[in-house]
Amino acid sequence: MSETDPDPPYPKSIFASKLTEHSGITELMDDLGEALTVGKDSLRMMGGGNPDHIPAVQLLWRKQMEALLHKEGNEFDRVIADYDQPAGSPVFREAVANFLRNQYGWDLTRDNIAVTNGGQTAFFFLLNRFGGEMTGGGEKRILLPIVPEYIGYGDQGISDTDLFDSRKPFVEITGERRFKYRIDFDNLDVNDTHGAIAVSRPTNPSSNVLTDGEISNLRELACEKGIPLIIDNAYGLPFPGVVFRAAAPVWDKNIILTLSLSKLGLPGTRTGIVIARPEIVREIRSMTAIVGLANNNVGQALVRPMLETGEIKQLSDEVIRPHYRARSEQAMELAEAFLPPEVPWRIHESEGAFFLWFWFENLPISGRELYRRLKEAGVIVVPGEYFFFGLNTEGWDHARQCIRVSFTQPEPIVRDGFRILGEVIREVYGSN
Ligand SMILES: Cc1ncc(COP(=O)(O)O)c(C=O)c1O
């Protein structure tokens, strides 16, 4: 073998092939990294779910960090120099349980709370806990009662089986330029092949907030089948609270609720929170210990005092939600200003989270091709196809006519991004 011959590949395990083949989330995170570093002068990042750097919030985290550094005793030293317990710091877990009990009356103790390295890791554990090959034989899948659903779940399965069984939504036209997805309960048939039902609420990418009625039906269906309802609350109430319509948060012992500190402005601390029955918490704790020993504990240390005083709720209600609501409204105005009126574009009702979800009816090219042309023109979005996993979308054009556009970057970038989106869309439809 000469020096220039490529090295022969090592045999690949199923685990490796599952986690290394082309995936939407890897492309998205690469784009995000590129746009925020080397390409920051030429690329407008409207793809990722990075939180905005809200000055008042940035300042607050600085203050919390300073308080931690200067706290009497050795708390800072313990935070950085000691491994956390794999379920998370007991005092943080206690603070989460007390806060949620005070807010909503949920019957929680710290035994119901597990910390993970971000909500993403929580979902990796949970999806593979309830889906895939089962110990008693057979396979289970995760029922996604509505897609589009969060791109980050799509490639998380490590069993050599299909992890998801997903359902199309009803697409309701709600205004001249608006639409909304609703769960099609007539087509849901929860059965013994399902190990859990999962939803994100608000939903990434569509910003849909499932109604209280929809959640109540899902709870009932899950309960009847003796499987959990997993609700990803990364943007939801009580924190970060990026929800723009009335929606009651829910938890009971048949629900597994995940929260995250990321959208509070702390994605770098990698902190997810799982609220579940104690036996599930113990399982998550084992998985954390085996995969990574312990979690990052900096986010827990910064946020705990604000859970204890309840300030986290004011921060979410009075700063974070109004900020993103205003950004969402501004983005919708920019869409009106820049998108060609003759094109049949629509936006999903903006009900929460960090994105506008566009549907371009009769789009002459695929969403992937639109993504490629936009990237060439200097704007990064996420093509819609990635969000419709677990479902054969052949014959359903809608799944190839959508893109996700994030509005959290500084206003001049978002404005410029919409200007380019308008130009590219005009060209795409014009050259039909
Ligand atoms: C719906 C949803 N769930 C989970 C995550 C994972 O976030 P993290 O791992 O930072 O908590 C994200 C991130 O964008 C998300 O949008």
The ligand as an ORCA input file, in Angstrom:
! r2SCAN-3c Opt
* xyz 0 1
  C     -37.794     21.054     20.585
  C     -36.381     20.945     21.063
  N     -36.082     19.979     21.935
  C     -34.844     19.821     22.421
  C     -33.824     20.653     22.021
  C     -32.477     20.400     22.580
  O     -31.929     21.495     23.240
  P     -30.836     21.363     24.355
  O     -30.132     20.053     24.193
  O     -29.932     22.531     24.117
  O     -31.566     21.430     25.660
  C     -34.072     21.687     21.110
  C     -33.003     22.568     20.643
  O     -33.131     23.381     19.765
  C     -35.403     21.832     20.627
  O     -35.700     22.806     19.764
*
